[in-house]
Amino acid sequence: MKRLADGLWLLRGFPPHAINAYLMGDVLVDAGTRHAHRRILRQLRGQAVNAHALTHVHPDHQGSTHRVCETLGLPLWCPENDVPALEDGDLVGRMPPSLLNRINGKAMAGPPHPVDRPLREGDEVAGFTVLDAPGHTAGHVVFWRESDRVLIAGDVFNTQHPVTAFPGLRLPPDYLTPDPDGNRLSARKLGPLVPDVLLVGHGRPYRKPRQFAEFCSKL
């Protein structure tokens, strides 16, 4: 794991930065595809991990959730409006209709898992504040720590294209986002935070606060 800030680490992925998961204090944030569980569990060995939280419920973020929670006996925390998708397992049915999403669902998604704590705006998780940021999913949330201006933004933003891996700050593609207009509104809402460190589901950490604020203001 790579330390990114106080009490915050990026888990190694393959390829690097393609699908990110983080250890936020004692909380695992996101869990890659269903093929990532061995790599995640290996990196968590010897760490104090007491819960697993999701930024949103898509196949490439909840894929290993069930295996990790079952293996480590972790409670699962999930955005309130994404709870139905996680518990009934119909992730693809809530995504835009496309062959790519159907393929990704079959290749990446994990089984349903019961939610122990629905996450709502204003909740505190490992020293971070939960903020609602819907659009990419109905319940998408982000985690914000004002003391050092770190934002874990899930897929509200990408710093590389999730399919081509081309670098650059961008919004996720519309064909992966059921409500693109809603996601743009969420991005504009987050712009005034001006994070010193932006962490996303796909791509490297982004440490250009002025450029981030300018990007959001133009959406």
Secondary structure as UniProt FT lines:
FT   STRAND          2..5
FT   TURN            6..7
FT   STRAND          8..10
FT   TURN            16..18
FT   STRAND          22..24
FT   TURN            25..26
FT   STRAND          27..29
FT   TURN            34..35
FT   HELIX           37..44
FT   TURN            45..46
FT   STRAND          51..53
FT   HELIX           59..62
FT   TURN            63..64
FT   HELIX           65..72
FT   STRAND          76..79
FT   HELIX           80..82
FT   HELIX           83..88
FT   HELIX           92..94
FT   HELIX           99..108
FT   STRAND          117..119
FT   TURN            121..122
FT   STRAND          124..125
FT   TURN            126..127
FT   STRAND          128..132
FT   TURN            138..139
FT   STRAND          141..145
FT   TURN            146..149
FT   STRAND          150..152
FT   TURN            154..155
FT   STRAND          158..160
FT   TURN            162..164
FT   STRAND          167..170
FT   HELIX           174..176
FT   HELIX           180..190
FT   HELIX           191..193
FT   STRAND          197..199
FT   HELIX           209..217
//
